[in-house]
Amino acid sequence: MLGTEDKAIPPELQRFMAERANATIVEVAASHVSFVSQPEAATQLILLAAEATADAG
């Protein structure tokens, strides 16, 4: 989950690292603690990851 308003880690750097890792990127208009300010988005991302992991097994 990439917080587009992050002042701690620039969003461009987060995007670069996520793309390098072939990660799924979900952008939210939030700060560095996007999981606190956007709990629904965080929950959906965790569920998406859990489903992807379950399918891989």
Backbone as XML, in Angstrom:
<?xml version="1.0"?>
<chain id="A" units="angstrom">
  <residue number="1" name="MET">
    <atom name="N" x="0.854" y="-1.152" z="0.000"/>
    <atom name="CA" x="0.000" y="0.000" z="0.000"/>
    <atom name="C" x="0.903" y="1.218" z="0.000"/>
  </residue>
  <residue number="2" name="LEU">
    <atom name="N" x="0.715" y="2.050" z="-0.992"/>
    <atom name="CA" x="1.552" y="3.217" z="-1.205"/>
    <atom name="C" x="0.768" y="4.475" z="-0.853"/>
  </residue>
  <residue number="3" name="GLY">
    <atom name="N" x="1.235" y="5.172" z="0.164"/>
    <atom name="CA" x="0.590" y="6.423" z="0.561"/>
    <atom name="C" x="1.116" y="7.565" z="-0.297"/>
  </residue>
  <residue number="4" name="THR">
    <atom name="N" x="0.266" y="8.105" z="-1.118"/>
    <atom name="CA" x="0.710" y="9.140" z="-2.056"/>
    <atom name="C" x="1.054" y="10.455" z="-1.367"/>
  </residue>
  <residue number="5" name="GLU">
    <atom name="N" x="0.705" y="10.596" z="-0.095"/>
    <atom name="CA" x="1.002" y="11.811" z="0.664"/>
    <atom name="C" x="2.155" y="11.587" z="1.639"/>
  </residue>
  <residue number="6" name="ASP">
    <atom name="N" x="2.866" y="10.473" z="1.495"/>
    <atom name="CA" x="3.938" y="10.100" z="2.416"/>
    <atom name="C" x="5.076" y="11.123" z="2.368"/>
  </residue>
  <residue number="7" name="LYS">
    <atom name="N" x="5.470" y="11.625" z="3.536"/>
    <atom name="CA" x="6.587" y="12.565" z="3.639"/>
    <atom name="C" x="7.834" y="11.873" z="4.204"/>
  </residue>
  <residue number="8" name="ALA">
    <atom name="N" x="7.686" y="10.658" z="4.728"/>
    <atom name="CA" x="8.814" y="9.928" z="5.300"/>
    <atom name="C" x="9.598" y="9.185" z="4.220"/>
  </residue>
  <residue number="9" name="ILE">
    <atom name="N" x="8.889" y="8.493" z="3.344"/>
    <atom name="CA" x="9.503" y="7.782" z="2.216"/>
    <atom name="C" x="8.803" y="8.281" z="0.961"/>
  </residue>
  <residue number="10" name="PRO">
    <atom name="N" x="9.531" y="8.926" z="0.067"/>
    <atom name="CA" x="8.889" y="9.480" z="-1.133"/>
    <atom name="C" x="8.111" y="8.411" z="-1.905"/>
  </residue>
  <residue number="11" name="PRO">
    <atom name="N" x="6.894" y="8.734" z="-2.327"/>
    <atom name="CA" x="6.088" y="7.769" z="-3.079"/>
    <atom name="C" x="6.810" y="7.219" z="-4.313"/>
  </residue>
  <residue number="12" name="GLU">
    <atom name="N" x="7.621" y="8.036" z="-4.963"/>
    <atom name="CA" x="8.350" y="7.558" z="-6.142"/>
    <atom name="C" x="9.320" y="6.434" z="-5.768"/>
  </residue>
  <residue number="13" name="LEU">
    <atom name="N" x="9.968" y="6.559" z="-4.601"/>
    <atom name="CA" x="10.886" y="5.526" z="-4.137"/>
    <atom name="C" x="10.115" y="4.266" z="-3.761"/>
  </residue>
  <residue number="14" name="GLN">
    <atom name="N" x="8.983" y="4.434" z="-3.100"/>
    <atom name="CA" x="8.157" y="3.279" z="-2.752"/>
    <atom name="C" x="7.721" y="2.529" z="-4.012"/>
  </residue>
  <residue number="15" name="ARG">
    <atom name="N" x="7.291" y="3.289" z="-5.014"/>
    <atom name="CA" x="6.842" y="2.686" z="-6.270"/>
    <atom name="C" x="7.984" y="1.924" z="-6.940"/>
  </residue>
  <residue number="16" name="PHE">
    <atom name="N" x="9.181" y="2.539" z="-6.968"/>
    <atom name="CA" x="10.344" y="1.892" z="-7.569"/>
    <atom name="C" x="10.640" y="0.559" z="-6.878"/>
  </residue>
  <residue number="17" name="MET">
    <atom name="N" x="10.665" y="0.576" z="-5.558"/>
    <atom name="CA" x="10.973" y="-0.650" z="-4.809"/>
    <atom name="C" x="9.891" y="-1.708" z="-5.017"/>
  </residue>
  <residue number="18" name="ALA">
    <atom name="N" x="8.635" y="-1.306" z="-5.023"/>
    <atom name="CA" x="7.540" y="-2.254" z="-5.217"/>
    <atom name="C" x="7.584" y="-2.867" z="-6.612"/>
  </residue>
  <residue number="19" name="GLU">
    <atom name="N" x="7.840" y="-2.039" z="-7.621"/>
    <atom name="CA" x="7.926" y="-2.559" z="-8.985"/>
    <atom name="C" x="9.105" y="-3.507" z="-9.134"/>
  </residue>
  <residue number="20" name="ARG">
    <atom name="N" x="10.223" y="-3.180" z="-8.499"/>
    <atom name="CA" x="11.410" y="-4.046" z="-8.556"/>
    <atom name="C" x="11.114" y="-5.406" z="-7.930"/>
  </residue>
  <residue number="21" name="ALA">
    <atom name="N" x="10.243" y="-5.430" z="-6.939"/>
    <atom name="CA" x="9.869" y="-6.673" z="-6.265"/>
    <atom name="C" x="8.679" y="-7.360" z="-6.923"/>
  </residue>
  <residue number="22" name="ASN">
    <atom name="N" x="8.183" y="-6.804" z="-8.029"/>
    <atom name="CA" x="6.984" y="-7.330" z="-8.689"/>
    <atom name="C" x="5.795" y="-7.391" z="-7.735"/>
  </residue>
  <residue number="23" name="ALA">
    <atom name="N" x="5.683" y="-6.390" z="-6.892"/>
    <atom name="CA" x="4.609" y="-6.343" z="-5.896"/>
    <atom name="C" x="3.342" y="-5.755" z="-6.501"/>
  </residue>
  <residue number="24" name="THR">
    <atom name="N" x="2.237" y="-6.103" z="-5.899"/>
    <atom name="CA" x="0.977" y="-5.453" z="-6.236"/>
    <atom name="C" x="0.973" y="-4.111" z="-5.529"/>
  </residue>
  <residue number="25" name="ILE">
    <atom name="N" x="0.691" y="-3.056" z="-6.262"/>
    <atom name="CA" x="0.709" y="-1.707" z="-5.697"/>
    <atom name="C" x="-0.715" y="-1.180" z="-5.605"/>
  </residue>
  <residue number="26" name="VAL">
    <atom name="N" x="-1.078" y="-0.796" z="-4.398"/>
    <atom name="CA" x="-2.368" y="-0.153" z="-4.167"/>
    <atom name="C" x="-2.061" y="1.236" z="-3.630"/>
  </residue>
  <residue number="27" name="GLU">
    <atom name="N" x="-2.451" y="2.262" z="-4.366"/>
    <atom name="CA" x="-2.193" y="3.637" z="-3.956"/>
    <atom name="C" x="-3.395" y="4.195" z="-3.209"/>
  </residue>
  <residue number="28" name="VAL">
    <atom name="N" x="-3.108" y="4.885" z="-2.108"/>
    <atom name="CA" x="-4.149" y="5.552" z="-1.335"/>
    <atom name="C" x="-3.681" y="6.974" z="-1.019"/>
  </residue>
  <residue number="29" name="ALA">
    <atom name="N" x="-4.608" y="7.884" z="-0.972"/>
    <atom name="CA" x="-4.286" y="9.264" z="-0.615"/>
    <atom name="C" x="-4.128" y="9.325" z="0.899"/>
  </residue>
  <residue number="30" name="ALA">
    <atom name="N" x="-2.914" y="9.043" z="1.347"/>
    <atom name="CA" x="-2.655" y="8.971" z="2.784"/>
    <atom name="C" x="-1.180" y="9.226" z="3.055"/>
  </residue>
  <residue number="31" name="SER">
    <atom name="N" x="-0.869" y="9.399" z="4.331"/>
    <atom name="CA" x="0.502" y="9.645" z="4.750"/>
    <atom name="C" x="1.249" y="8.322" z="4.947"/>
  </residue>
  <residue number="32" name="HIS">
    <atom name="N" x="2.339" y="8.398" z="5.701"/>
    <atom name="CA" x="3.183" y="7.230" z="5.961"/>
    <atom name="C" x="2.440" y="6.141" z="6.735"/>
  </residue>
  <residue number="33" name="VAL">
    <atom name="N" x="1.471" y="6.517" z="7.515"/>
    <atom name="CA" x="0.712" y="5.534" z="8.305"/>
    <atom name="C" x="-0.657" y="5.287" z="7.659"/>
  </residue>
  <residue number="34" name="SER">
    <atom name="N" x="-0.629" y="4.974" z="6.387"/>
    <atom name="CA" x="-1.862" y="4.788" z="5.628"/>
    <atom name="C" x="-2.727" y="3.660" z="6.192"/>
  </residue>
  <residue number="35" name="PHE">
    <atom name="N" x="-2.096" y="2.670" z="6.810"/>
    <atom name="CA" x="-2.876" y="1.571" z="7.371"/>
    <atom name="C" x="-3.738" y="2.037" z="8.544"/>
  </residue>
  <residue number="36" name="VAL">
    <atom name="N" x="-3.376" y="3.169" z="9.157"/>
    <atom name="CA" x="-4.170" y="3.724" z="10.254"/>
    <atom name="C" x="-5.294" y="4.611" z="9.697"/>
  </residue>
  <residue number="37" name="SER">
    <atom name="N" x="-4.946" y="5.469" z="8.737"/>
    <atom name="CA" x="-5.940" y="6.401" z="8.211"/>
    <atom name="C" x="-6.846" y="5.780" z="7.153"/>
  </residue>
  <residue number="38" name="GLN">
    <atom name="N" x="-6.420" y="4.674" z="6.573"/>
    <atom name="CA" x="-7.199" y="3.989" z="5.535"/>
    <atom name="C" x="-7.365" y="2.504" z="5.894"/>
  </residue>
  <residue number="39" name="PRO">
    <atom name="N" x="-8.004" y="2.207" z="7.029"/>
    <atom name="CA" x="-8.075" y="0.801" z="7.462"/>
    <atom name="C" x="-8.813" y="-0.118" z="6.491"/>
  </residue>
  <residue number="40" name="GLU">
    <atom name="N" x="-9.821" y="0.406" z="5.792"/>
    <atom name="CA" x="-10.556" y="-0.438" z="4.836"/>
    <atom name="C" x="-9.653" y="-0.855" z="3.682"/>
  </residue>
  <residue number="41" name="ALA">
    <atom name="N" x="-8.859" y="0.074" z="3.173"/>
    <atom name="CA" x="-7.926" y="-0.246" z="2.085"/>
    <atom name="C" x="-6.879" y="-1.240" z="2.565"/>
  </residue>
  <residue number="42" name="ALA">
    <atom name="N" x="-6.403" y="-1.066" z="3.789"/>
    <atom name="CA" x="-5.414" y="-1.993" z="4.344"/>
    <atom name="C" x="-6.009" y="-3.398" z="4.484"/>
  </residue>
  <residue number="43" name="THR">
    <atom name="N" x="-7.236" y="-3.457" z="4.971"/>
    <atom name="CA" x="-7.912" y="-4.746" z="5.123"/>
    <atom name="C" x="-8.079" y="-5.440" z="3.777"/>
  </residue>
  <residue number="44" name="GLN">
    <atom name="N" x="-8.507" y="-4.695" z="2.763"/>
    <atom name="CA" x="-8.707" y="-5.274" z="1.439"/>
    <atom name="C" x="-7.384" y="-5.789" z="0.858"/>
  </residue>
  <residue number="45" name="LEU">
    <atom name="N" x="-6.306" y="-5.058" z="1.092"/>
    <atom name="CA" x="-5.005" y="-5.492" z="0.592"/>
    <atom name="C" x="-4.541" y="-6.764" z="1.301"/>
  </residue>
  <residue number="46" name="ILE">
    <atom name="N" x="-4.758" y="-6.845" z="2.601"/>
    <atom name="CA" x="-4.393" y="-8.050" z="3.353"/>
    <atom name="C" x="-5.206" y="-9.242" z="2.857"/>
  </residue>
  <residue number="47" name="LEU">
    <atom name="N" x="-6.495" y="-9.047" z="2.618"/>
    <atom name="CA" x="-7.332" y="-10.139" z="2.104"/>
    <atom name="C" x="-6.887" y="-10.573" z="0.710"/>
  </residue>
  <residue number="48" name="LEU">
    <atom name="N" x="-6.528" y="-9.610" z="-0.130"/>
    <atom name="CA" x="-6.019" y="-9.916" z="-1.463"/>
    <atom name="C" x="-4.746" y="-10.763" z="-1.376"/>
  </residue>
  <residue number="49" name="ALA">
    <atom name="N" x="-3.846" y="-10.372" z="-0.480"/>
    <atom name="CA" x="-2.598" y="-11.121" z="-0.293"/>
    <atom name="C" x="-2.874" y="-12.527" z="0.232"/>
  </residue>
  <residue number="50" name="ALA">
    <atom name="N" x="-3.797" y="-12.631" z="1.164"/>
    <atom name="CA" x="-4.126" y="-13.950" z="1.714"/>
    <atom name="C" x="-4.710" y="-14.867" z="0.646"/>
  </residue>
  <residue number="51" name="GLU">
    <atom name="N" x="-5.578" y="-14.317" z="-0.197"/>
    <atom name="CA" x="-6.163" y="-15.113" z="-1.275"/>
    <atom name="C" x="-5.085" y="-15.555" z="-2.261"/>
  </residue>
  <residue number="52" name="ALA">
    <atom name="N" x="-4.177" y="-14.666" z="-2.609"/>
    <atom name="CA" x="-3.106" y="-14.998" z="-3.564"/>
    <atom name="C" x="-2.213" y="-16.083" z="-2.987"/>
  </residue>
  <residue number="53" name="THR">
    <atom name="N" x="-1.947" y="-16.010" z="-1.695"/>
    <atom name="CA" x="-1.094" y="-17.007" z="-1.052"/>
    <atom name="C" x="-1.793" y="-18.353" z="-0.981"/>
  </residue>
  <residue number="54" name="ALA">
    <atom name="N" x="-3.080" y="-18.345" z="-0.671"/>
    <atom name="CA" x="-3.847" y="-19.590" z="-0.580"/>
    <atom name="C" x="-3.904" y="-20.272" z="-1.945"/>
  </residue>
  <residue number="55" name="ASP">
    <atom name="N" x="-4.038" y="-19.495" z="-3.022"/>
    <atom name="CA" x="-4.097" y="-20.072" z="-4.360"/>
    <atom name="C" x="-2.760" y="-20.653" z="-4.786"/>
  </residue>
  <residue number="56" name="ALA">
    <atom name="N" x="-1.670" y="-20.138" z="-4.250"/>
    <atom name="CA" x="-0.336" y="-20.605" z="-4.625"/>
    <atom name="C" x="-0.005" y="-21.942" z="-3.982"/>
  </residue>
  <residue number="57" name="GLY">
    <atom name="N" x="-0.729" y="-22.306" z="-2.926"/>
    <atom name="CA" x="-0.398" y="-23.505" z="-2.178"/>
    <atom name="C" x="-1.045" y="-24.695" z="-2.709"/>
  </residue>
</chain>
